[in-house]
C-alpha cells in the first residue's frame, strides 16, 4: 500500500492552494469584465434610442400629436 509522505502532501496542498488562488483571480477579473460590458451595452442602447428619437420629426418627438376633431 502506498502512503504519502508529509512532503508530498504539503506539495499537493500548496499546488491546490495556488491553483485556487489563480482561479479566484480569474473569476474576479471575469466578473469585472462582465459588469463593464453590461454597463457599456446599457450606455450604447440608451445612446441608440436617444439618437433615434433625435432623428424623428419634431411633432412626433415630443408626442404632441395634433388631433382635429370632426368639425
N, C-alpha and C positions, 0 to 999 in steps of 0.2 A: 504494500500500500504506500502510495506517495504522500508525503507530508510536505507542507510548505514551510520553508524557513521564515523566520521573522523578517529577514531582509527582503525576501521575495514578496511577502505580504505587504511590507512597507512600500516597496516599489510599485506594486499593483495599486495600492491605495493612493499613492502620490499621483500616478498616471491618471487614475479616475478623477481625482480631485482637480487636476489641471484640465482634463477634458471637460469636466462640468463647468469650470471657470470660463473656458473658451465658448462653450455652448451658451452660457448665460450672457456673455458679452455679445454674441451674435444675435441672440433673441432681443436684447435691448436695442441693438442697432436696427434690427428689422422693425421693431415696434416704432422707433423714431421715424424710420423711412415711411412706414405705412401711414403714420399720423401726418407727416409732412405732405405726402401725396394726396391724402384725403382733403386737407385744407387747401392745397393747390387746386384740386378738382372743384371744390366749392367756389373758390375765387374765380376760376375760369368759367364755371356755369353762370355765376352772378354777372360777370362781365359780358358774357354772351347774351344773356337776357337783356341787360341794360343797353347793349348795342342794338339789339333787335327793336327794342322799344324806341330808341332814338331815331331809327330809320322809318318809323311809322309816320303817317301824315299827322299834323297837329290835332285834327279833330278826333282821331282815333287814340292818340297817345294819352290824352287827358281824360278819356272816357266821357267826353262831353258830347254825347250824341244828341243831335237836334231832332226833335220829333214834332212835325207839324201835324196837327190833328186833321180830321176830315172836313175842315171848314172851307 
